[in-house]
Amino acid sequence: MSSIVDALYELKYNPFEYGEYLASFYTALGESDNNFLLAPLVISICSHPFFSLKLNGANTKSTIWTVFGGDTKLNTAKNIEKFGVFSLKPQQRKIVHKEQLYDLQERIDGFQALTEQCIQYCLINDWLSLDEQSLALRSCDETDSMFTKQKNAEKLGLLFSNHSVVEIYAFLGVKPR
């Protein structure tokens, strides 16, 4: 029975699909030192059911604080339809974003092996290159193989682009491994 579960997990979470998330993220992130340490956050956040919806709805005015630090009011029919699945109490009228981050450290630890496989896949396909001096992953401009850009990962890269690695980890309340 566990082999069936393992096979289904491999189908859903595989480096061929999530490699595009990392490539899209680092394309949008831009230049920064130690950005290699942000890789575990990408899959953990982009595959999160709540934050994938929040990132999908992010716009140019969105910040790291509005996406991860605020709350979502369930006062319109559109919001109730979109986020109603996440309200745990029958009369709950808002979703506090920080409460959705409680399991982020566990998700980071759980996706560590997948993240490593995705980085290898991106390096092999020349989507990303590693600068060992500054511990930075960078997008490769001259690549023969193209990837499908993942909008959620791009938006996450734009949100993180003006912040340091330390500031991002401190705000999210998780530790790099």
WORAVEN-V345675 format. One record per run of one state. SS is the DSSP state (H for helix, E for strand, L for the rest). FROM is the first residue (numbers start at 0). TO is the last residue. Records with the same first field share a line. If there is no record, write none. Layout:
SS=FROM-TO ; FROM-TO
This chain:
L=0-0 ; 12-13 ; 29-33 ; 46-47 ; 56-62 ; 68-69 ; 73-75 ; 86-92 ; 100-102 ; 110-110 ; 124-126 ; 131-134 ; 139-149 ; 160-163 ; 172-176
H=1-11 ; 14-28 ; 34-45 ; 48-55 ; 63-67 ; 76-85 ; 96-99 ; 103-109 ; 111-123 ; 150-159 ; 164-171
E=70-72 ; 93-95 ; 127-130 ; 135-138
